[in-house]
């Protein structure tokens, strides 16, 4: 369940990329916090995600939730990040 939540959050954050070039990734640099989340079409209470954050730094990301996940952001066709 924890991993599903992290994946859902990452999908929410990563679906907002404006273009597929590296400058688009750089323009998203910063600390992002979720304002709402849902799983299976049902909203989660704010307490479930109030300490979560996504940090983008050039082509690197750090997702902080129940645990910390780090990786590399790769732009895909259709203005999506993977």
N, C-alpha and C positions, 0 to 999 in steps of 0.2 A: 504494500500500500504506500509506503514511504517513497519508493522509487516511482510509482505511478504519479504521485503528487508532484514530485520534482520534474518529471517529464511533462506533465500538464503545464506547470509554471514555465518551464523552458520554452515550450511551444507557444505559449501566450506571449512571452517576451520576444522570441525570435520571429514571430509572424509580422512584426512591425517594421522590418527593414525597408528603407525607401528605394534602394537600387542594388544591383549585384556587384558593383565594383568595390575595391577596398576602401575608397574614400567614404562610402556609405557606412562601413563598419566603424571607421574613425569618427564619423559624425555622431555615432551613438555612444561614444565613450562616456563613461560615468557610472553612477550608482543608480540602479532602478529598483523600485519597490512595487509590489503588486497592490492594486487597489481593490481587486475582487478576484475570486477564483471559483471554479466550479468543477465538479467531477460527475460524469454521467448526467449532465444537464441540471444538476442540483447545486445551488450555491453553498460554499463553505462559510462557516462563521469566521469573522475577522481574526479571532484568536488563533485560528489554524494556520494563518500565514503572516501575521503581523511582524514576525521577526525575520522573514525571508527577504533576500535581496539578490540582485544580479549585478555584478560589476563587470563592465566591458572596458577593456584597455587594449586599443588597437585590435589585433587579431586574437586576443586571449579573453576568456571569460572565467569568472568565478561565481558559482551559484551557491549561496549560503541558505540552507534550510535546516533540516534535522542533522545534516552532515554537510561537508563542503565538497563540491565537485568543481574541478578545474579542467579546462581544455582549450581548444583552438576553434575559433569561429571561422566557418567556411561559407562563403556566399554561394547560393544555388540559383538556378534559373527561376524566374517567377518572383524575384525579390524576396527570397526566403533565406534564412540562415540555418546552418546545420551545425 
